[in-house]
Amino acid sequence: MLEDAISNAWVNFLHFVHLGNKTSYNLLCTPQLLKCSTAMDTCAHQYNIDGVLPVLYGDPEMIQIGEIKISILQCQSKNTLKVVKVIHDAMLVGSSKENLLVISVTMHLGIEKEKGR
Protein backbone atom coordinates (compact mmCIF):
# COMPACT_ATOMS: atom_id res chain seq x y z
CA MET A 1 0.00 0.00 0.00
CA LEU A 2 1.29 3.46 -0.93
CA GLU A 3 0.55 4.91 2.51
CA ASP A 4 2.80 2.32 4.14
CA ALA A 5 5.55 2.77 1.55
CA ILE A 6 5.86 6.51 2.18
CA SER A 7 4.93 6.62 5.87
CA ASN A 8 8.53 7.30 6.89
CA ALA A 9 9.42 9.57 3.93
CA TRP A 10 10.63 13.10 4.67
CA VAL A 11 11.00 16.04 2.26
CA ASN A 12 12.62 19.32 3.29
CA PHE A 13 13.50 22.13 0.90
CA LEU A 14 13.65 25.91 1.04
CA HIS A 15 14.97 26.68 -2.42
CA PHE A 16 15.92 25.17 -5.78
CA VAL A 17 19.34 24.92 -7.37
CA HIS A 18 19.50 24.95 -11.15
CA LEU A 19 21.40 22.09 -12.72
CA GLY A 20 23.60 22.93 -15.66
CA ASN A 21 23.28 19.69 -17.58
CA LYS A 22 21.83 16.19 -17.49
CA THR A 23 24.98 14.57 -16.08
CA SER A 24 24.69 16.52 -12.81
CA TYR A 25 21.20 15.12 -12.33
CA ASN A 26 21.86 12.01 -10.20
CA LEU A 27 21.41 10.47 -6.76
CA LEU A 28 25.03 11.11 -5.73
CA CYS A 29 24.33 14.77 -4.94
CA THR A 30 21.03 14.23 -3.12
CA PRO A 31 22.42 13.76 0.44
CA GLN A 32 24.20 17.12 0.32
CA LEU A 33 21.19 18.82 -1.26
CA LEU A 34 18.94 17.40 1.45
CA LYS A 35 21.30 18.66 4.16
CA CYS A 36 21.15 22.13 2.58
CA SER A 37 17.32 22.02 2.23
CA THR A 38 17.68 22.25 -1.54
CA ALA A 39 15.66 20.77 -4.38
CA MET A 40 16.88 20.40 -7.96
CA ASP A 41 15.60 22.40 -10.90
CA THR A 42 16.46 20.27 -13.91
CA CYS A 43 18.30 21.44 -16.98
CA ALA A 44 16.35 23.35 -19.63
CA HIS A 45 13.89 21.67 -21.98
CA GLN A 46 13.45 18.41 -20.10
CA TYR A 47 10.26 16.87 -21.44
CA ASN A 48 9.29 14.62 -18.55
CA ILE A 49 10.73 16.32 -15.48
CA ASP A 50 11.01 19.87 -14.15
CA GLY A 51 12.21 19.43 -10.61
CA VAL A 52 13.41 16.87 -8.10
CA LEU A 53 13.10 16.84 -4.34
CA PRO A 54 15.37 14.55 -2.33
CA VAL A 55 13.30 12.20 -0.13
CA LEU A 56 14.77 10.75 3.06
CA TYR A 57 13.34 7.43 4.21
CA GLY A 58 13.61 7.14 7.99
CA ASP A 59 13.61 9.43 11.01
CA PRO A 60 15.91 12.38 10.18
CA GLU A 61 16.84 12.72 13.85
CA MET A 62 17.82 9.07 14.19
CA ILE A 63 19.60 8.09 10.95
CA GLN A 64 22.62 9.41 9.13
CA ILE A 65 21.65 11.29 5.98
CA GLY A 66 23.36 9.47 3.16
CA GLU A 67 22.84 8.00 -0.27
CA ILE A 68 21.54 4.69 1.11
CA LYS A 69 18.34 6.13 2.63
CA ILE A 70 17.53 8.69 -0.08
CA SER A 71 15.35 8.54 -3.16
CA ILE A 72 13.52 11.29 -5.07
CA LEU A 73 10.19 12.92 -5.74
CA GLN A 74 10.18 14.06 -9.37
CA CYS A 75 7.76 16.75 -10.55
CA GLN A 76 6.50 17.83 -13.95
CA SER A 77 4.33 20.90 -14.57
CA LYS A 78 2.46 21.23 -17.84
CA ASN A 79 0.74 24.45 -18.89
CA THR A 80 -1.12 23.36 -22.01
CA LEU A 81 -4.70 23.53 -23.19
CA LYS A 82 -4.80 19.76 -23.77
CA VAL A 83 -3.68 16.84 -21.67
CA VAL A 84 -0.13 15.82 -22.56
CA LYS A 85 0.98 12.28 -21.84
CA VAL A 86 3.96 12.28 -19.49
CA ILE A 87 6.00 9.16 -18.91
CA HIS A 88 8.25 9.55 -15.90
CA ASP A 89 11.54 7.69 -15.90
CA ALA A 90 12.19 6.47 -12.36
CA MET A 91 15.74 5.50 -13.34
CA LEU A 92 16.66 8.93 -14.72
CA VAL A 93 18.76 9.79 -11.66
CA GLY A 94 19.89 6.22 -11.01
CA SER A 95 18.56 3.64 -8.60
CA SER A 96 18.64 3.78 -4.83
CA LYS A 97 20.81 1.27 -3.03
CA GLU A 98 17.82 -0.05 -1.06
CA ASN A 99 15.32 0.00 -3.94
CA LEU A 100 13.37 2.87 -2.35
CA LEU A 101 10.21 4.23 -3.90
CA VAL A 102 10.54 7.02 -6.48
CA ILE A 103 7.52 9.34 -6.35
CA SER A 104 6.38 11.03 -9.58
CA VAL A 105 3.93 13.95 -9.71
CA THR A 106 2.51 15.55 -12.87
CA MET A 107 0.51 18.78 -12.69
CA HIS A 108 -1.59 19.88 -15.68
CA LEU A 109 -2.09 23.57 -14.87
CA GLY A 110 -3.45 25.03 -18.11
CA ILE A 111 -6.33 22.65 -18.75
CA GLU A 112 -9.78 24.09 -18.35
CA LYS A 113 -12.94 22.10 -17.93
CA GLU A 114 -15.18 22.13 -21.00
CA LYS A 115 -18.60 23.76 -20.59
CA GLY A 116 -21.28 21.25 -19.80
CA ARG A 117 -18.85 18.67 -18.42
Secondary structure per residue as TSV (DSSP state, phi and psi in degrees):
chain	resnum	aa	ss	phi	psi
A	1	M	-	360.0	138.6
A	2	L	H	-59.1	-42.1
A	3	E	H	-57.2	-41.3
A	4	D	H	-69.3	-38.7
A	5	A	H	-65.3	-31.9
A	6	I	T	-110.7	12.1
A	7	S	T	-63.5	-26.4
A	8	N	T	-112.6	26.1
A	9	A	E	-92.0	135.2
A	10	W	E	-124.9	134.5
A	11	V	-	-124.3	134.3
A	12	N	-	-146.4	113.0
A	13	F	-	-148.5	146.5
A	14	L	S	-115.3	-22.9
A	15	H	E	-155.6	169.3
A	16	F	E	-109.6	148.4
A	17	V	E	-113.8	135.6
A	18	H	E	-86.3	128.8
A	19	L	-	-87.4	139.5
A	20	G	S	-76.6	-35.8
A	21	N	S	-153.7	173.0
A	22	K	G	-64.7	-29.0
A	23	T	G	-69.5	-24.1
A	24	S	G	-83.1	-2.2
A	25	Y	-	-93.9	86.3
A	26	N	S	-152.9	170.6
A	27	L	G	-73.0	-16.8
A	28	L	G	-62.5	-32.3
A	29	C	G	-90.1	-7.2
A	30	T	H	-65.6	-35.6
A	31	P	H	-60.6	-44.0
A	32	Q	H	-67.2	-39.8
A	33	L	H	-63.2	-40.6
A	34	L	H	-63.6	-42.1
A	35	K	H	-63.5	-29.3
A	36	C	T	-95.5	9.9
A	37	S	T	54.9	46.0
A	38	T	E	-120.6	137.9
A	39	A	E	-105.6	165.8
A	40	M	E	-104.9	129.6
A	41	D	E	-96.4	119.1
A	42	T	-	-71.3	169.3
A	43	C	-	-65.6	159.6
A	44	A	T	-59.7	146.5
A	45	H	T	64.7	32.1
A	46	Q	-	-76.9	128.6
A	47	Y	S	-76.5	-41.0
A	48	N	S	-106.7	2.2
A	49	I	-	-153.8	134.9
A	50	D	S	-109.7	-35.4
A	51	G	E	-152.2	158.4
A	52	V	E	-135.1	132.6
A	53	L	E	-110.7	128.1
A	54	P	E	-66.3	139.2
A	55	V	E	-120.5	123.5
A	56	L	E	-96.2	129.0
A	57	Y	E	-102.1	111.4
A	58	G	S	127.8	171.2
A	59	D	-	-74.5	116.5
A	60	P	T	-64.1	-17.2
A	61	E	T	-89.7	-10.6
A	62	M	T	-113.1	-22.6
A	63	I	S	-114.7	158.0
A	64	Q	-	-79.1	131.0
A	65	I	-	-76.5	116.3
A	66	G	S	-156.7	174.5
A	67	E	G	-59.4	-28.4
A	68	I	G	-66.1	-36.1
A	69	K	G	-104.3	18.8
A	70	I	E	-120.8	138.6
A	71	S	E	-131.9	-156.5
A	72	I	E	-137.4	159.8
A	73	L	E	-117.1	115.2
A	74	Q	E	-103.3	136.9
A	75	C	E	-120.1	146.9
A	76	Q	E	-137.9	127.5
A	77	S	E	-112.3	127.2
A	78	K	E	-115.4	136.2
A	79	N	-	-125.3	71.3
A	80	T	-	-125.7	163.0
A	81	L	S	-82.2	-15.6
A	82	K	S	-124.4	154.9
A	83	V	-	-65.0	132.7
A	84	V	-	-113.8	128.8
A	85	K	-	-70.5	127.5
A	86	V	-	-119.5	126.8
A	87	I	-	-114.2	106.2
A	88	H	-	-74.6	143.0
A	89	D	-	-107.5	102.8
A	90	A	T	-65.1	-20.2
A	91	M	T	-95.0	5.6
A	92	L	T	-57.9	-37.0
A	93	V	T	-99.0	1.4
A	94	G	-	105.8	179.3
A	95	S	-	-111.1	147.0
A	96	S	-	-73.7	152.2
A	97	K	T	-67.1	-24.7
A	98	E	T	-110.1	18.9
A	99	N	-	54.6	46.1
A	100	L	-	-76.0	155.0
A	101	L	-	-65.0	133.2
A	102	V	-	-99.8	126.1
A	103	I	E	-100.5	131.1
A	104	S	E	-121.1	131.3
A	105	V	E	-127.7	129.2
A	106	T	E	-118.9	130.8
A	107	M	E	-118.1	119.4
A	108	H	E	-97.9	99.9
A	109	L	-	-92.0	-23.5
A	110	G	S	-95.5	-3.4
A	111	I	-	-79.9	130.6
A	112	E	-	-111.7	145.8
A	113	K	-	-69.6	134.0
A	114	E	-	-69.3	148.3
A	115	K	T	-62.6	137.9
A	116	G	T	85.6	-0.2
A	117	R	-	-116.8	360.0
